[in-house]
Amino acid sequence: MPSPVAGRISIDGRQVGEGQEWKIEDVAPGAEHTLRVEADGYLAYEEKVTLEAGATLPVPVLLKPAS
């Protein structure tokens, strides 16, 4: 089983956090945003997400080791 990795999290190119869990604020609700997670030694993960005001959106991410 893979070990948890603390990643750098960005929304629309703006870093919003670092770690395994984070809360994203100050983004337009109801619009599509680009979520990106990066960590040293791993391939970056990117996904389009739509965030709703006041909602919780779990996004499980499994970073793959860089070859």
N, C-alpha and C positions, 0 to 999 in steps of 0.2 A: 504494500500500500504506500503511495507517495506521501512524503512528509509535507506539511504546510509550508508555504513560501510567502514571505512578506513582499508584496509587490508595490510598485508606484502606480497610482490610479489617476487617470486623467479623463476629463469630459471635454469633448470638442477642442482638444489640444491644450487645455488648461489643467495643470496638476491640481487635484482636489484632495489627495490623501495618500497615505502610505500605510501598509499593514495588510491584515487579512480581512478586516471588516471596516467599513467606512460609511459615513453619512454624507450624501451629496446635497448641497444647498445652492441657492442662487442660480438656478437654471430655469428656462422657460418650461412650464408644465404643458403637457399635451403635444409637445414638438419632439421630433426625432433628434437624438443626440448620439454621438460616437463615444462609446466607452472603450478605454484602452488600459490594459494592465501589463506592466513590464517588470522584470526582475533580472538582475545580473545572472548570466549563464542559462537563461531560458528564452524561448521564442515569445515574442509579444502576442497578446490576445486582444482582439478587437471585435466589437459587436455593436450594432445599432440598437438603441433602446429608446422607449418612450416613457418618460417619467410623468406621473400624475401628482398634483399638489397634495402633500401630506401623506402620500402612499408609501408603502415599503415594497421594494422590488428586489427580491433575492436573485442574484446572478451568480450561480456557481461557476467558478473558473478553474480549470486544470491547466497549468502552464506546463508545456512540454520542454524538456531539456534541449538546449541548442546542440547540434551535432558538431 
